[in-house]
Amino acid sequence: MVKSRRRKLLVEGAGDRADLSAECRKGFKRLFEKAGIQGVLPRVVPCGSRRAAFDSFCHELANAGPDDMIMLLVDSEAPMISEDPWEHVKLREGDGWDQPAGATSEHLHLMVEVMEAWFLADPDALERLFKKGFRREALPARADIEKVAKLDVYRALQSATRDTKSGPYGKGPHSFKVLAEVDPKKLEAASPWALRLFQALANA
């Protein structure tokens, strides 16, 4: 019997809550579908903390077959130290991760500095979700979304949504719902790291 090929994307986030894990999977699936990624989409596996995601990735990779596709997606959590993602997580204070045996740069993908920075590429998606009272002008008017500091991203989102019925923005109740609304074309134009992820999935 031929063993089927495994396609997994282990992601930071969602914690131990089943409802958030389901929203996480749904949000990424919708984003990848809109990005036009053909074939079988990877199984998105929410892992909670970034360390838990890394540990799960190491386990999966060590037990992967030659045709399996195992990838890790985490926040960079800080300005990029290196263009090599493995060097970044090795040198970043708080990580110190060694590149696992058999892993290449194509196995590791980053959401610089935090997933919510992706939302800044598509204010229309935020406005569709939050509706009346949304303040677009509170968002940073800049194309280089990957260089917006983590705290500035959260402050901007909370300021833009504080007067809406479902606001202010909160990571648990809103993050993956917004992700499902994001236009991947706008995202890949504003984030080279997002484009890198889409290309890796399309070519896997």
C-alpha positions as CSV (number, residue, x, y, z in Angstrom):
1,M,0.0,0.0,0.0
2,V,1.4,3.4,-1.1
3,K,1.6,5.9,1.8
4,S,-0.1,9.2,0.9
5,R,1.9,12.3,0.8
6,R,1.6,14.6,3.8
7,R,1.3,18.4,3.3
8,K,1.4,20.3,6.6
9,L,1.8,23.9,7.5
10,L,2.5,24.3,11.3
11,V,1.6,27.8,12.4
12,E,2.0,29.8,15.6
13,G,-1.2,30.8,17.2
14,A,-4.7,29.8,18.3
15,G,-3.6,28.3,21.6
16,D,-5.6,25.4,23.1
17,R,-9.0,26.7,22.2
18,A,-10.8,24.5,19.6
19,D,-12.9,27.4,18.3
20,L,-9.8,29.5,17.6
21,S,-8.0,26.5,16.0
22,A,-11.0,26.1,13.7
23,E,-11.0,29.8,12.8
24,C,-7.3,29.7,12.2
25,R,-7.5,26.8,9.7
26,K,-10.5,28.4,8.0
27,G,-8.8,31.8,7.7
28,F,-5.6,30.4,6.2
29,K,-7.5,28.0,3.9
30,R,-9.5,30.9,2.5
31,L,-6.4,33.1,2.0
32,F,-4.6,30.3,0.1
33,E,-7.6,29.6,-2.0
34,K,-7.9,33.2,-3.0
35,A,-4.2,33.3,-3.8
36,G,-4.9,30.7,-6.5
37,I,-2.7,27.9,-5.0
38,Q,-3.5,24.9,-7.1
39,G,-3.7,21.2,-6.0
40,V,-4.1,19.9,-2.5
41,L,-3.8,22.7,0.1
42,P,-1.6,22.0,3.1
43,R,-3.2,20.9,6.3
44,V,-2.9,24.0,8.6
45,V,-2.0,22.9,12.1
46,P,-2.3,25.6,14.8
47,C,0.3,25.0,17.5
48,G,-0.2,27.7,20.1
49,S,3.1,29.3,21.2
50,R,6.0,29.8,18.7
51,R,8.1,27.4,20.7
52,A,5.4,24.8,20.5
53,A,5.1,25.3,16.8
54,F,8.9,24.9,16.4
55,D,9.0,21.7,18.5
56,S,6.1,20.3,16.5
57,F,7.8,21.1,13.3
58,C,11.0,19.4,14.4
59,H,9.0,16.3,15.3
60,E,7.1,16.3,12.0
61,L,10.2,16.9,9.9
62,A,12.1,14.1,11.7
63,N,9.3,11.7,10.8
64,A,8.6,13.0,7.3
65,G,8.8,10.8,4.2
66,P,10.9,11.9,1.2
67,D,7.8,13.3,-0.6
68,D,6.2,15.0,2.4
69,M,5.9,18.8,2.6
70,I,6.3,20.1,6.1
71,M,6.6,23.9,6.7
72,L,6.7,26.2,9.7
73,L,5.1,29.6,9.8
74,V,5.8,32.0,12.8
75,D,6.0,35.7,13.5
76,S,9.5,37.2,13.3
77,E,8.6,39.1,16.5
78,A,11.3,41.7,15.8
79,P,13.0,43.5,12.9
80,M,14.8,41.0,10.6
81,I,18.4,40.3,11.7
82,S,19.1,38.3,8.6
83,E,17.5,37.5,5.2
84,D,18.0,33.9,6.1
85,P,15.0,32.9,8.3
86,W,16.9,30.2,10.1
87,E,19.7,32.7,11.0
88,H,17.0,35.1,12.2
89,V,15.5,32.6,14.7
90,K,18.9,31.4,15.7
91,L,20.1,35.0,16.6
92,R,16.9,36.5,17.9
93,E,16.9,36.8,21.7
94,G,14.2,34.5,23.1
95,D,14.5,31.9,20.3
96,G,18.0,30.6,19.7
97,W,16.7,27.9,17.5
98,D,19.1,25.6,15.7
99,Q,18.2,24.7,12.1
100,P,17.0,21.0,12.3
101,A,18.7,18.4,10.3
102,G,17.2,18.2,6.8
103,A,15.6,21.6,7.0
104,T,16.2,24.2,4.4
105,S,15.2,27.9,4.2
106,E,12.1,26.8,2.3
107,H,10.8,25.0,5.4
108,L,10.6,28.2,7.5
109,H,8.4,31.2,6.7
110,L,7.9,34.4,8.7
111,M,5.0,36.8,9.3
112,V,7.1,40.0,9.8
113,E,6.8,41.2,12.6
114,V,3.4,39.8,13.5
115,M,0.5,38.4,11.5
116,E,-1.7,41.5,12.0
117,A,0.8,43.5,9.9
118,W,-0.6,41.6,7.0
119,F,-4.0,43.3,7.6
120,L,-2.4,46.7,6.9
121,A,-2.1,45.7,3.3
122,D,-5.8,45.6,2.9
123,P,-7.8,48.2,4.8
124,D,-10.9,47.3,2.8
125,A,-10.9,43.9,4.4
126,L,-10.9,45.5,7.9
127,E,-13.7,47.8,6.9
128,R,-15.8,45.0,5.6
129,L,-15.5,43.2,8.9
130,F,-15.8,46.1,11.3
131,K,-18.2,48.2,9.2
132,K,-19.7,51.4,10.7
133,G,-17.3,53.4,12.8
134,F,-14.1,52.0,11.3
135,R,-11.4,54.7,11.1
136,R,-9.2,53.9,8.1
137,E,-7.1,57.1,8.7
138,A,-5.8,55.5,12.0
139,L,-3.8,52.9,10.0
140,P,-0.2,53.6,8.9
141,A,-0.2,55.0,5.4
142,R,2.9,53.2,4.3
143,A,3.6,50.4,1.8
144,D,6.4,48.7,3.8
145,I,4.1,46.9,6.2
146,E,6.9,44.5,7.2
147,K,8.7,47.4,8.9
148,V,5.9,48.5,11.1
149,A,6.7,47.6,14.7
150,K,4.6,45.0,16.5
151,L,3.2,47.4,19.1
152,D,2.4,50.0,16.5
153,V,0.4,47.5,14.5
154,Y,-1.7,46.6,17.5
155,R,-2.2,50.2,18.5
156,A,-3.2,51.2,15.0
157,L,-5.7,48.4,14.7
158,Q,-7.3,49.2,18.1
159,S,-7.5,52.9,17.3
160,A,-9.1,52.2,13.9
161,T,-11.7,49.8,15.4
162,R,-12.5,51.2,18.8
163,D,-15.7,53.0,17.7
164,T,-17.1,50.0,15.8
165,K,-19.8,47.7,17.2
166,S,-17.5,44.7,17.5
167,G,-14.3,46.6,18.3
168,P,-11.8,47.4,19.5
169,Y,-9.7,44.8,17.7
170,G,-8.8,41.8,19.7
171,K,-6.5,38.9,18.6
172,G,-8.8,36.2,19.8
173,P,-12.2,37.3,18.4
174,H,-11.0,39.0,15.2
175,S,-7.6,37.9,13.9
176,F,-8.5,34.9,11.8
177,K,-11.8,36.4,10.6
178,V,-9.8,39.3,9.2
179,L,-7.3,37.0,7.7
180,A,-10.1,35.2,5.7
181,E,-11.1,38.6,4.2
182,V,-7.6,39.8,3.1
183,D,-6.9,40.1,-0.6
184,P,-3.8,38.0,-1.2
185,K,-2.8,40.1,-4.3
186,K,-2.7,43.2,-2.1
187,L,-0.8,41.3,0.6
188,E,1.9,39.8,-1.7
189,A,2.4,43.3,-3.2
190,A,3.1,44.7,0.3
191,S,4.9,41.8,1.9
192,P,7.8,39.9,0.2
193,W,7.6,37.3,3.0
194,A,3.9,36.6,2.3
195,L,4.8,36.4,-1.4
196,R,7.6,33.9,-0.6
197,L,5.1,31.8,1.3
198,F,2.5,31.7,-1.5
199,Q,5.2,30.8,-4.0
200,A,6.6,28.0,-1.8
201,L,3.1,26.5,-1.4
202,A,2.4,26.9,-5.1
203,N,5.6,25.1,-6.1
204,A,5.5,22.4,-3.4
